[in-house]
């Protein structure tokens, strides 16, 4: 029953030959692909951009603001030391420390009874002095004429006492001269209050009122700084707890130094502009006094400047892949920028750090982060080093 089938007998061989040819072509394609990748890798290695080994900054035009920073204490621009003009017994104290008062508001009173008694005594003394004067004027002797002159002086003294006692009676009320805040109270109801002269000698006062709104900072500068600070210079005031600085101006400088632990300090007052809310007497404040401000000048980061004094200053400028030392002259400087008066031109690239070396601590603040490599030893060929 079997019959010959020439086509069927050759089919396995045909399939084998086809598979062999397909494998051969695939091998050639893979070899070609590998070759192309190899060639492409060589071309890329030769043409890809080479990363710079330096962290750099560009010389550009900017504004440099040079400041002197001092610390001080906020205090009101206006303050009133109030006391009763005459001694007496304190009847009432109508306010408490920290209370806000208005102009003319009653602060305290004296007992008028004791003052009225003093007035009565003074008036009686005056009446006696006037009666004696009248008697001596009626006499016609020579000695009486001399006594009249004495009597007239005594009358004058007695009249002055009456006037003073009457003023005391009329001044039993102590009132606020202007709107403000009660800063101190040094009297107590029911206790005697001494004469003004006694309080002045003791450097005391009955009630202290601090004015509202306007504040100033009492600070001091060193003997190395005082020549740089002048009345009228602008300033930025940063009170403790305040989120933003406030504008201000230097209003006074005391040329006589105060010696504190052997160090000379010159008092300086900085007035805060306007009447900003949220300020409190006695609070600490930082003040940056602007001693120099130059606009649209060539600048570089201050951290890129090396050297100082008689040895001169220099920067490292990137030229043809290498860092080259370049002498420069520096003008005004602040915490970030330095003015370049000679040695560089607009667009020059100055070195802040070298990648294969740990970054200086100052670079962290300028860059906001550590530079490439984070201080690790990332080595590469070529590019040159800092001479």
C-alpha positions in Angstrom: 0.0 0.0 0.0 3.0 2.3 0.5 3.8 4.6 -2.4 6.9 6.7 -3.0 6.6 10.5 -2.2 9.8 12.3 -3.3 8.5 15.7 -2.1 7.6 14.4 1.3 11.0 12.7 1.7 13.0 16.0 1.1 10.9 18.3 3.3 12.9 17.8 6.6 16.1 18.7 4.8 14.6 21.8 3.4 13.4 22.9 6.8 16.9 22.4 8.3 18.6 24.4 5.5 16.1 27.3 6.0 16.7 27.4 9.8 20.5 27.4 9.2 20.3 30.3 6.8 18.1 32.3 9.3 20.5 31.7 12.2 23.4 32.8 10.0 21.6 36.1 9.1 20.7 36.7 12.8 24.3 36.2 13.7 25.5 38.7 11.1 22.9 41.2 12.3 24.0 40.9 15.9 27.6 41.3 14.9 26.7 44.4 13.0 24.7 45.8 15.8 27.6 45.2 18.3 29.9 46.9 15.9 27.7 49.9 15.6 27.4 50.2 19.3 31.1 50.0 19.8 31.7 52.7 17.2 29.0 54.8 18.6 30.5 54.4 22.1 33.8 55.6 20.9 32.3 58.5 19.1 30.2 59.5 22.1 33.2 59.2 24.4 35.1 61.6 22.2 32.3 64.0 21.5 30.3 64.1 24.8 30.8 67.3 26.9 33.4 67.0 29.6 32.1 68.1 33.0 34.0 71.0 34.6 36.0 70.1 37.7 35.1 73.4 39.3 32.1 75.0 40.9 32.1 78.5 39.5 30.3 81.8 39.6 30.1 84.6 37.0 31.3 88.1 37.5 28.2 90.3 37.1 26.8 93.7 37.9 24.9 93.9 41.2 24.4 96.1 44.3 26.6 95.7 47.4 25.2 96.9 50.8 27.8 97.0 53.5 26.5 97.1 57.1 27.5 97.3 60.7 25.4 94.9 62.9 24.7 95.9 66.5 22.4 94.6 69.2 20.2 96.8 71.4 17.0 97.4 73.3 13.7 98.9 72.1 12.5 101.9 74.0 9.8 104.5 73.3 10.9 107.8 71.8 8.9 109.8 74.3 8.6 109.1 78.0 7.3 111.2 80.9 8.5 111.1 84.6 5.5 112.3 86.6 5.5 113.3 90.3 3.2 115.3 92.6 4.7 118.8 93.1 4.3 118.7 96.9 4.5 116.1 99.6 1.4 114.5 100.9 -0.4 111.3 101.6 -1.4 109.2 98.5 -5.2 108.9 98.4 -5.7 106.8 95.3 -3.7 105.1 92.5 -6.0 104.7 89.6 -3.9 102.8 87.1 -1.7 99.7 86.9 1.6 99.0 85.1 1.1 98.1 81.4 -2.3 99.9 81.2 -2.9 102.2 78.2 -4.0 105.7 79.1 -5.3 108.7 77.2 -4.2 112.3 77.5 -5.6 113.9 80.6 -6.6 110.6 82.3 -6.4 110.6 86.1 -3.5 108.6 87.3 -3.4 109.2 91.1 -4.5 111.6 93.8 -3.2 113.0 97.1 -5.3 113.4 100.3 -6.4 117.0 100.1 -7.0 117.3 103.9 -3.3 117.3 104.8 -2.6 119.8 102.0 -5.4 122.0 103.1 -4.0 122.0 106.6 -0.6 123.1 105.2 -2.4 125.9 103.3 -4.2 127.0 106.4 -0.9 127.2 108.3 0.8 129.1 105.5 -2.0 131.6 105.4 -1.8 132.1 109.2 1.9 132.7 109.0 1.3 135.3 106.3 -1.3 137.1 108.4 1.1 137.2 111.3 3.9 138.6 109.2 1.6 141.3 107.7 0.3 142.3 111.1 3.9 142.7 112.4 4.8 144.8 109.4 1.8 147.1 110.0 2.8 147.7 113.6 6.4 148.5 112.7 5.4 150.8 109.9 3.2 152.8 112.5 6.3 153.4 114.7 8.4 156.5 114.0 11.7 155.5 115.5 14.8 155.0 113.5 15.1 151.4 114.7 11.5 150.8 113.5 12.5 151.7 109.9 15.2 149.0 109.9 12.6 146.5 111.3 10.2 147.4 108.5 12.6 146.2 105.9 13.0 142.9 107.8 9.2 142.6 108.1 8.7 143.1 104.4 11.1 140.3 103.6 9.3 138.0 106.0 6.0 138.8 104.4 7.4 138.0 101.0 8.6 134.6 102.3 5.2 133.9 103.9 3.4 134.8 100.7 5.6 132.5 98.7 4.7 129.7 101.1 1.0 130.4 100.7 1.3 130.3 96.9 3.1 127.0 97.0 0.6 125.5 99.4 -2.3 126.7 97.3 -0.7 125.1 94.2 -0.3 121.9 96.1 -4.0 121.9 97.0 -4.8 122.6 93.4 -2.5 119.8 92.2 -3.8 116.8 94.2 -4.6 115.1 90.8 -1.9 113.6 88.7 -2.9 113.2 85.1 -1.4 111.8 81.9 0.2 114.4 79.7 -0.4 112.4 76.5 -1.6 109.0 75.4 0.8 106.2 76.4 1.4 103.1 78.5 2.0 103.1 82.3 5.6 101.9 82.6 6.3 102.3 86.3 4.3 103.1 89.5 6.4 103.9 92.6 3.6 105.1 95.0 1.1 103.2 97.0 -2.3 104.4 98.3 -2.2 105.3 102.0 1.5 105.9 102.0 3.2 109.4 102.3 4.8 110.8 99.2 7.9 112.9 99.6 8.8 116.3 98.2 9.8 116.5 94.5 13.3 117.5 95.5 13.8 114.4 97.6 12.5 112.2 94.8 14.8 113.8 92.3 17.8 113.3 94.6 16.9 109.6 94.9 16.5 109.4 91.2 12.9 108.3 91.7 9.6 109.3 90.3 5.9 108.6 91.1 4.7 107.3 87.8 6.4 106.8 84.4 4.4 107.0 81.2 5.8 105.7 77.9 4.6 107.3 74.7 2.7 105.2 72.1 3.8 104.3 68.5 7.3 105.8 68.0 10.2 103.5 69.1 14.0 103.6 69.0 16.8 101.2 69.7 19.5 102.0 72.2 22.6 100.2 71.2 26.4 100.8 71.0 29.2 100.4 68.5 32.9 99.6 69.1 35.8 101.9 68.7 36.6 100.2 65.4 33.1 100.9 64.1 32.3 104.4 65.5 34.1 106.2 62.6 31.9 104.4 60.1 28.6 105.3 61.7 27.0 108.7 61.1 23.7 110.4 62.0 21.2 109.9 59.2 22.4 106.6 57.9 19.7 104.1 57.0 19.2 101.0 59.0 17.2 97.8 59.3 15.7 96.9 62.7 14.8 93.4 63.5 12.9 93.3 66.9 12.8 89.9 68.7 9.8 87.9 67.6 9.1 90.1 64.5 9.1 88.2 61.1 10.3 91.2 59.0 12.9 93.9 59.4 11.7 97.5 60.0 13.2 100.5 58.4 15.0 103.0 60.6 17.7 105.7 60.8 20.6 106.6 63.0 19.4 109.5 65.1 22.2 110.1 67.5 25.8 109.0 68.4 27.5 109.8 71.7 31.2 110.6 71.1 32.1 109.8 74.6 32.8 106.0 75.1 31.5 103.9 78.0 34.0 101.4 79.2 32.5 97.9 79.7 34.9 95.3 81.0 37.8 97.2 79.5 36.1 97.6 76.1 35.1 101.0 74.7 31.5 101.2 73.6 29.9 104.3 72.0 26.1 104.7 72.6 24.1 105.0 69.4 20.3 105.5 68.9 18.4 104.2 65.9 14.9 105.5 65.4 12.3 103.1 63.9 10.5 104.7 61.0 6.8 105.3 61.6 4.7 103.7 64.3 4.7 100.0 63.5 2.4 97.8 65.8 3.7 94.9 67.9 6.7 96.7 69.5 7.4 96.5 73.2 9.6 98.6 75.4 12.6 96.6 76.7 12.5 94.0 73.9 15.8 93.0 72.3 16.5 94.1 68.7 19.2 93.5 66.1 20.1 96.5 63.9 22.0 96.5 60.6 23.3 100.0 59.9 24.0 100.7 56.2 27.5 102.3 56.1 28.0 102.0 52.4 25.8 101.0 49.4 27.1 100.9 45.8 24.7 100.0 42.9 25.5 98.5 39.4 29.0 97.5 40.1 31.0 94.4 39.1 30.6 91.8 41.8 31.6 88.2 42.6 30.8 86.0 45.6 32.8 87.1 48.7 33.8 83.5 49.3 35.8 83.4 46.0 38.2 86.1 47.2 41.5 85.0 48.7 44.2 86.9 50.6 44.0 90.3 52.3 46.0 93.3 53.5 49.5 94.0 52.2 49.7 90.6 50.6 47.0 91.5 48.2 43.8 89.7 47.2 43.2 87.3 44.3 40.7 85.0 42.8 41.0 81.8 40.6 39.7 82.3 37.1 38.8 79.4 34.8 40.7 79.7 31.6 40.9 76.8 29.0 39.9 74.3 31.7 42.4 75.4 34.3 42.1 77.6 37.4 44.5 80.6 37.0 45.4 82.9 39.9 44.3 86.5 39.1 45.1 89.5 41.3 42.0 91.7 42.0 41.2 94.9 43.9 38.1 94.7 46.2 35.9 97.6 47.1 32.7 97.4 49.2 31.7 94.0 50.6 28.8 92.5 52.4 27.9 89.0 53.7 27.5 87.6 50.1 29.0 89.8 47.5 32.3 91.7 47.0 32.8 94.6 44.6 35.6 94.2 42.1 37.3 97.5 41.2 40.0 96.0 39.0 41.3 92.6 37.7 38.1 91.1 36.2 35.6 91.8 33.5 32.0 91.1 33.1 31.4 87.3 32.5 34.6 86.0 34.0 34.2 82.7 35.7 35.7 82.6 39.2 36.2 79.4 41.2 34.2 78.7 44.3 35.4 75.2 44.8 37.1 72.2 43.1 34.9 69.1 42.7 37.6 66.6 43.7 38.2 68.5 46.9 35.9 69.0 49.9 34.0 72.3 49.5 34.8 75.1 51.9 32.2 75.7 54.6 31.4 79.1 53.0 30.3 77.4 49.8 27.4 75.7 51.6 25.7 79.0 52.4 26.3 80.4 48.9 25.1 77.4 47.0 22.3 76.4 49.4 23.6 72.8 49.2 26.9 71.0 49.0 28.4 71.0 45.5 28.7 68.1 43.1 30.2 65.1 44.9 29.3 66.5 48.3 32.9 66.7 49.2 33.7 63.1 48.0 36.8 62.3 46.1 35.4 62.3 42.6 38.5 62.0 40.4 38.7 62.3 36.6 41.4 62.7 34.0 42.3 66.0 32.5 41.0 69.4 33.3 44.0 70.5 35.2 44.2 71.5 38.9 44.6 74.6 40.9 48.2 75.6 40.7 
